[in-house]
Amino acid sequence: MGVHVIKVPDIGEGIAEVELVAWHVKPGDMVAEDQVLADVMTEKANVEIPSPVMGKVLALGGEVGQALAVGAELIRVEVAGEDRDAATRPAPAQPAPTAAAPVRPRPTEDRPIASPSVRRRAWELDVDLKDVRSTGSGGRIMHGDLDAHVAARGASPQRARPGRAQGGERNDEQSAPVTGLRRRIAQKMQESKRRIPHFTYVEEVDVTELEALRARLNAKWGAERPRLTLLPFLARAIVLAVREFPQINARFDDEAGVLTRHGAVHIGIATQADAGLMVPVLRHAEACDLWASAAEIARLAEAARAGKATREELAGSTITITSLGALGGIVSTPIINHPEVAIVGVNRIVERPVMRGGAAVPRQMMNLSSSFDHRVVDGVHAAGFVQAVRGYLECPGTLFLE
């Protein structure tokens, strides 16, 4: 018998370390070749590490949440008929992964589709995901599916639910490490707020005519073309507005003291996924018509929610849109997607009375809550940009004029 030491592979793109976000095996388990051993996370991507050998797990190389350097010991596996020298060679470098795709893809029927956070909960609850009925798109297992499965077998969906401590006192405290994508989001948000002096500008927009146009276009073309939401119109308005205010479509390297204004408009679309907030990028929005934008935004959102967005699809934005849809509230103070200098926040649309010609008339009203980097964007330019966006949205016919 020999011992095969599996090391953290070189995932590429200059990655020096990864974060261990989930184990799928434990000491004593028998593993097959290509069986996924662990999930690790780079700056943007979840990566599954498969076993190159068949054998018995002897030891794990770290705890969930721990940072491991490339080349560090990940796991030890006892194997048959292998000499120790060969066993300790580093695992070969793997091709660059997508945001949640395995380093070495596996057939869907061989391994259920689920995010790392769902897999980790399943591991903690001792649930085999092959036994869980999925309701997500493409057969993806969601957190609710896991809860339903655990409830059906008569157990609690959470390992540490509030209960009674000894002596009859309630113990409602729960502690859990912030790991994986959630940790990356926390670090990025903290870094953005620390480095950027934000200021937020809020303006109301009358979208009555825009909503009427959107309804007419969907009624006419809905069977043949992608359904139009508000976002393609807003993306088009931003494309036109940054022509007047190019300093808004920019990225600021504060360490080098260099502001780069971009001719192309690559719009980040903040998207909520099971694992946390992701920002896939609508590239070259200036070259897209409404339906092309709608189709690409829908595709990117689905890829992000399914954990299939690639690194390229999650990088390179020059300005970002964030929207909570019907939950958008009245006003928000969005955090800039560093190193960009602006983010446009969409609040919910409400019908309310507005004075027109001395009479109150019902109008569809929406607030835009936009934040800017005050180091490089003056208040007058931020206000001018938002007013330009407002003008295009309130008179949607101008969106189609060059």
C-alpha positions as CSV (number, residue, x, y, z in Angstrom):
1,M,0.0,0.0,0.0
2,G,1.1,3.6,-0.6
3,V,0.0,7.1,0.3
4,H,-1.0,9.5,-2.5
5,V,-0.8,13.1,-1.4
6,I,-3.2,15.3,-3.4
7,K,-2.1,18.9,-3.4
8,V,-4.0,22.1,-4.2
9,P,-3.6,22.4,-8.0
10,D,-2.5,25.5,-9.9
11,I,-5.8,26.8,-11.2
12,G,-4.2,29.5,-13.3
13,E,-4.5,33.3,-13.7
14,G,-1.8,33.8,-11.1
15,I,-3.9,32.4,-8.2
16,A,-1.6,31.9,-5.2
17,E,-4.1,30.6,-2.7
18,V,-7.7,29.3,-2.5
19,E,-10.3,29.2,0.3
20,L,-11.6,25.7,1.3
21,V,-15.4,26.0,1.3
22,A,-16.6,22.4,1.5
23,W,-15.4,18.8,2.0
24,H,-17.3,16.0,0.3
25,V,-15.3,13.2,2.0
26,K,-14.0,12.4,5.5
27,P,-11.2,10.2,6.9
28,G,-12.1,6.6,6.4
29,D,-14.1,7.1,3.2
30,M,-13.4,5.1,0.1
31,V,-13.1,7.4,-3.0
32,A,-13.2,6.6,-6.7
33,E,-11.2,8.2,-9.4
34,D,-12.8,11.5,-10.5
35,Q,-14.9,11.7,-7.3
36,V,-15.1,15.2,-6.1
37,L,-13.2,15.6,-2.8
38,A,-13.6,19.3,-2.0
39,D,-14.9,22.7,-3.2
40,V,-12.4,25.6,-3.1
41,M,-12.9,29.2,-4.1
42,T,-10.7,31.7,-5.9
43,E,-11.4,35.4,-6.2
44,K,-14.5,34.8,-8.3
45,A,-15.0,31.1,-9.0
46,N,-16.0,28.0,-7.0
47,V,-13.9,25.0,-8.2
48,E,-14.4,21.4,-7.5
49,I,-11.3,19.3,-6.9
50,P,-11.6,15.7,-8.1
51,S,-9.5,12.7,-7.0
52,P,-7.0,11.5,-9.5
53,V,-6.8,8.1,-7.7
54,M,-9.0,5.4,-6.0
55,G,-8.3,4.7,-2.4
56,K,-9.1,5.4,1.2
57,V,-9.0,8.9,2.7
58,L,-6.4,9.0,5.5
59,A,-6.4,12.7,6.4
60,L,-7.8,16.1,5.3
61,G,-5.4,19.1,4.8
62,G,-7.5,21.9,6.3
63,E,-10.8,23.1,7.8
64,V,-13.6,24.8,5.9
65,G,-12.9,28.5,5.7
66,Q,-9.1,28.0,5.8
67,A,-6.9,29.5,3.1
68,L,-4.6,27.0,1.4
69,A,-1.6,27.9,-0.8
70,V,-1.3,26.4,-4.3
71,G,0.8,23.3,-3.9
72,A,-0.2,22.8,-0.2
73,E,-1.4,19.4,0.9
74,L,-5.1,19.0,0.4
75,I,-5.7,15.4,1.3
76,R,-3.9,12.0,1.8
77,V,-5.3,8.9,0.2
78,E,-4.1,5.3,0.8
79,V,-3.8,3.6,-2.5
80,A,-2.7,0.1,-3.6
81,G,0.5,-0.6,-5.5
82,E,1.9,2.9,-5.8
83,D,5.4,4.0,-4.7
84,R,5.7,6.9,-2.3
85,D,7.7,9.1,-4.6
86,A,5.1,9.0,-7.3
87,A,2.4,9.5,-4.8
88,T,3.7,12.8,-3.5
89,R,3.9,14.6,-6.9
90,P,1.7,17.7,-7.1
91,A,-1.6,17.2,-9.0
92,P,-1.4,18.5,-12.6
93,A,-2.6,22.0,-13.4
94,Q,-6.2,22.0,-14.5
95,P,-7.9,24.3,-17.1
96,A,-9.5,27.5,-15.9
97,P,-12.9,26.7,-14.4
98,T,-16.2,28.6,-14.7
99,A,-17.8,30.2,-11.7
100,A,-19.2,26.9,-10.4
101,A,-18.2,24.3,-12.9
102,P,-15.8,21.5,-11.8
103,V,-12.2,21.5,-12.8
104,R,-13.0,18.2,-14.6
105,P,-16.7,18.1,-15.6
106,R,-18.8,15.1,-14.6
107,P,-22.0,13.7,-16.1
108,T,-25.2,15.1,-14.6
109,E,-26.6,11.7,-13.8
110,D,-23.4,10.8,-11.9
111,R,-23.5,13.7,-9.5
112,P,-26.5,15.9,-8.6
113,I,-26.4,19.6,-9.5
114,A,-26.1,21.9,-6.5
115,S,-24.3,24.9,-5.3
116,P,-21.4,24.5,-2.8
117,S,-23.5,26.0,0.0
118,V,-26.2,23.4,-0.6
119,R,-23.6,20.6,-0.8
120,R,-22.1,21.8,2.5
121,R,-25.4,21.8,4.2
122,A,-26.2,18.3,2.9
123,W,-22.8,17.1,4.2
124,E,-23.6,18.6,7.6
125,L,-27.0,17.0,7.7
126,D,-25.8,13.7,6.4
127,V,-28.0,13.8,3.3
128,D,-27.1,12.1,0.0
129,L,-28.1,14.6,-2.6
130,K,-28.9,11.8,-5.0
131,D,-31.9,11.2,-2.8
132,V,-33.2,14.8,-2.9
133,R,-35.9,15.8,-5.4
134,S,-34.9,18.9,-7.3
135,T,-37.1,21.8,-8.3
136,G,-34.4,24.2,-9.7
137,S,-33.8,24.8,-13.4
138,G,-31.9,22.1,-15.1
139,G,-32.4,19.7,-12.2
140,R,-30.5,22.0,-9.8
141,I,-31.1,21.2,-6.1
142,M,-32.0,24.3,-4.1
143,H,-31.9,25.0,-0.3
144,G,-35.7,24.5,-0.2
145,D,-35.4,21.1,-1.7
146,L,-32.9,20.1,1.0
147,D,-35.2,21.5,3.7
148,A,-38.2,19.6,2.3
149,H,-36.2,16.3,2.1
150,V,-35.0,16.6,5.7
151,A,-38.5,17.5,6.9
152,A,-39.9,14.5,5.1
153,R,-37.6,12.1,6.9
154,G,-38.6,13.6,10.2
155,A,-35.4,15.6,11.1
156,S,-34.8,19.3,11.5
157,P,-33.6,21.2,8.4
158,Q,-31.0,23.0,10.4
159,R,-28.5,21.2,12.6
160,A,-28.5,24.0,15.2
161,R,-32.0,25.3,15.6
162,P,-33.0,27.4,18.6
163,G,-34.1,25.1,21.4
164,R,-34.0,24.7,25.2
165,A,-30.7,24.6,26.9
166,Q,-30.2,22.6,30.1
167,G,-32.3,24.1,33.0
168,G,-35.1,25.1,30.6
169,E,-33.5,28.3,29.3
170,R,-33.7,29.1,25.6
171,N,-30.5,29.1,23.6
172,D,-31.2,31.1,20.5
173,E,-27.6,31.8,19.5
174,Q,-26.2,30.3,16.4
175,S,-22.6,30.8,15.1
176,A,-21.4,29.9,11.6
177,P,-18.2,30.9,9.8
178,V,-18.5,33.3,6.9
179,T,-16.8,31.4,4.1
180,G,-16.7,31.0,0.4
181,L,-18.5,33.5,-1.9
182,R,-20.1,35.1,1.2
183,R,-16.7,36.0,2.5
184,R,-15.5,37.3,-0.8
185,I,-18.6,39.5,-1.0
186,A,-18.0,40.8,2.5
187,Q,-14.4,41.6,1.7
188,K,-15.3,43.4,-1.6
189,M,-18.0,45.5,0.0
190,Q,-15.8,46.4,2.9
191,E,-12.9,47.3,0.6
192,S,-15.2,49.4,-1.6
193,K,-16.6,51.4,1.3
194,R,-13.2,51.8,2.9
195,R,-11.5,53.1,-0.3
196,I,-14.3,55.1,-2.0
197,P,-15.9,58.2,-0.6
198,H,-19.5,57.5,-1.7
199,F,-22.2,60.0,-2.3
200,T,-25.7,59.1,-3.4
201,Y,-28.0,61.1,-5.6
202,V,-31.7,60.2,-5.7
203,E,-34.1,61.4,-8.4
204,E,-37.7,60.4,-9.3
205,V,-38.5,59.4,-12.8
206,D,-41.9,59.3,-14.4
207,V,-41.9,56.0,-16.3
208,T,-45.6,56.0,-17.4
209,E,-44.8,56.4,-21.1
210,L,-41.9,53.9,-20.9
211,E,-44.1,51.3,-19.2
212,A,-46.8,51.8,-21.8
213,L,-44.2,51.4,-24.6
214,R,-42.7,48.3,-23.0
215,A,-46.2,46.7,-22.7
216,R,-46.9,47.4,-26.4
217,L,-43.6,46.0,-27.5
218,N,-44.1,42.9,-25.5
219,A,-47.6,42.4,-26.7
220,K,-46.5,42.7,-30.3
221,W,-43.2,40.8,-30.2
222,G,-43.5,38.7,-27.1
223,A,-44.0,35.4,-29.0
224,E,-41.0,36.0,-31.3
225,R,-38.5,38.0,-29.2
226,P,-37.2,38.1,-25.6
227,R,-39.5,39.7,-23.1
228,L,-38.5,43.3,-22.3
229,T,-38.1,44.3,-18.7
230,L,-37.1,47.7,-17.5
231,L,-33.4,46.9,-17.5
232,P,-32.7,46.9,-21.3
233,F,-34.3,50.4,-21.5
234,L,-32.2,51.6,-18.6
235,A,-29.1,50.1,-20.1
236,R,-29.8,52.0,-23.3
237,A,-30.4,55.2,-21.4
238,I,-27.0,54.8,-19.6
239,V,-25.2,54.2,-23.0
240,L,-26.6,57.5,-24.3
241,A,-26.0,59.4,-21.1
242,V,-22.3,58.5,-20.7
243,R,-21.7,60.0,-24.2
244,E,-22.4,63.3,-22.5
245,F,-20.7,62.4,-19.2
246,P,-17.8,60.1,-20.2
247,Q,-16.2,60.5,-16.7
248,I,-19.1,58.3,-15.3
249,N,-18.2,55.3,-17.5
250,A,-14.8,54.9,-16.0
251,R,-12.6,52.9,-13.6
252,F,-10.3,54.5,-11.1
253,D,-7.0,52.9,-10.1
254,D,-6.5,54.8,-6.8
255,E,-3.1,53.2,-6.1
256,A,-1.7,54.5,-9.4
257,G,-3.8,57.6,-9.4
258,V,-5.1,56.9,-12.9
259,L,-8.7,57.4,-14.1
260,T,-9.5,55.4,-17.3
261,R,-12.5,56.5,-19.3
262,H,-13.9,53.7,-21.5
263,G,-15.5,54.1,-24.9
264,A,-17.2,50.7,-24.7
265,V,-20.0,50.4,-22.1
266,H,-19.8,47.2,-20.2
267,I,-22.7,47.2,-17.8
268,G,-22.6,45.0,-14.6
269,I,-26.0,43.6,-13.7
270,A,-26.1,42.9,-9.9
271,T,-27.7,39.5,-9.6
272,Q,-28.8,37.6,-6.5
273,A,-27.8,33.9,-6.5
274,D,-28.2,31.2,-3.9
275,A,-24.5,31.6,-3.0
276,G,-24.7,35.4,-2.8
277,L,-24.5,38.5,-4.9
278,M,-22.8,38.2,-8.3
279,V,-22.3,40.8,-11.1
280,P,-22.3,39.3,-14.6
281,V,-21.5,41.8,-17.3
282,L,-23.5,42.9,-20.3
283,R,-20.6,43.6,-22.6
284,H,-20.7,46.3,-25.3
285,A,-24.1,47.5,-24.4
286,E,-23.6,50.3,-26.9
287,A,-23.8,47.7,-29.7
288,C,-27.0,46.0,-28.4
289,D,-30.6,46.8,-29.3
290,L,-33.4,46.3,-26.7
291,W,-34.0,42.7,-27.5
292,A,-30.3,41.8,-27.7
293,S,-29.8,43.4,-24.3
294,A,-32.9,41.6,-22.9
295,A,-31.7,38.2,-24.2
296,E,-28.2,38.7,-22.8
297,I,-29.3,40.0,-19.5
298,A,-31.6,37.0,-19.0
299,R,-28.9,34.6,-20.1
300,L,-26.3,36.1,-17.7
301,A,-28.8,36.2,-14.8
302,E,-29.6,32.5,-15.3
303,A,-26.0,31.6,-15.6
304,A,-25.2,33.5,-12.4
305,R,-28.1,31.9,-10.5
306,A,-27.1,28.4,-11.7
307,G,-23.5,29.0,-10.8
308,K,-22.4,28.6,-14.4
309,A,-21.2,32.2,-15.2
310,T,-17.6,32.2,-16.3
311,R,-14.8,34.4,-15.0
312,E,-15.0,36.5,-18.2
313,E,-18.7,37.0,-17.7
314,L,-18.1,38.2,-14.2
315,A,-15.3,40.7,-14.9
316,G,-14.6,43.9,-16.8
317,S,-17.7,46.0,-16.1
318,T,-17.3,49.8,-16.4
319,I,-20.6,50.8,-14.6
320,T,-23.2,48.7,-12.7
321,I,-27.0,48.5,-12.4
322,T,-28.5,47.2,-9.2
323,S,-32.2,46.5,-8.8
324,L,-34.4,44.6,-6.3
325,G,-37.4,44.7,-8.6
326,A,-40.7,44.8,-6.7
327,L,-38.7,44.8,-3.4
328,G,-36.7,47.9,-4.5
329,G,-38.1,50.2,-1.8
330,I,-38.3,53.9,-2.0
331,V,-34.6,54.8,-1.8
332,S,-31.3,53.0,-1.4
333,T,-27.6,53.8,-1.1
334,P,-25.9,51.3,-3.4
335,I,-22.2,50.4,-2.9
336,I,-20.0,51.1,-5.9
337,N,-18.5,48.0,-7.6
338,H,-14.8,49.0,-7.1
339,P,-12.9,50.1,-9.2
340,E,-15.8,51.6,-11.0
341,V,-16.9,55.1,-10.1
342,A,-20.7,54.9,-10.4
343,I,-23.6,52.5,-9.8
344,V,-27.2,53.1,-10.7
345,G,-29.8,51.7,-8.3
346,V,-33.4,51.0,-9.4
347,N,-36.2,51.4,-6.9
348,R,-39.7,49.9,-7.3
349,I,-42.3,51.4,-9.6
350,V,-45.5,52.7,-7.9
351,E,-48.6,54.4,-9.2
352,R,-49.3,57.7,-7.3
353,P,-51.0,61.0,-8.0
354,V,-48.8,63.6,-9.6
355,M,-49.8,67.2,-10.4
356,R,-50.1,67.9,-14.1
357,G,-51.6,71.2,-15.3
358,G,-53.1,71.9,-11.9
359,A,-54.8,68.5,-11.6
360,A,-53.8,65.3,-9.9
361,V,-53.3,62.5,-12.4
362,P,-52.1,58.9,-11.8
363,R,-48.6,58.3,-13.0
364,Q,-46.1,55.4,-12.8
365,M,-43.2,56.8,-10.7
366,M,-39.8,55.3,-9.9
367,N,-36.8,56.5,-8.0
368,L,-33.2,56.1,-9.2
369,S,-30.7,55.9,-6.3
370,S,-27.2,56.3,-7.8
371,S,-23.9,56.4,-6.0
372,F,-20.7,58.0,-7.2
373,D,-17.0,58.1,-6.3
374,H,-16.6,61.7,-5.0
375,R,-12.8,61.6,-5.6
376,V,-13.3,61.7,-9.4
377,V,-16.9,62.6,-9.9
378,D,-18.2,66.0,-9.0
379,G,-21.7,66.5,-7.8
380,V,-22.7,68.6,-10.8
381,H,-21.6,65.9,-13.2
382,A,-23.3,63.1,-11.2
383,A,-26.5,65.2,-11.2
384,G,-26.2,65.9,-14.9
385,F,-25.7,62.2,-15.7
386,V,-28.8,61.2,-13.7
387,Q,-30.9,63.9,-15.3
388,A,-29.8,62.7,-18.7
389,V,-30.8,59.2,-17.9
390,R,-34.1,60.5,-16.5
391,G,-34.7,62.5,-19.7
392,Y,-34.3,59.4,-21.9
393,L,-36.6,57.2,-19.7
394,E,-39.3,59.9,-19.5
395,C,-39.3,60.4,-23.2
396,P,-38.6,56.8,-24.4
397,G,-38.7,57.7,-28.1
398,T,-35.3,59.5,-27.7
399,L,-33.8,56.1,-26.8
400,F,-33.9,55.3,-30.4
401,L,-32.4,58.5,-31.8
402,E,-28.7,58.7,-32.5
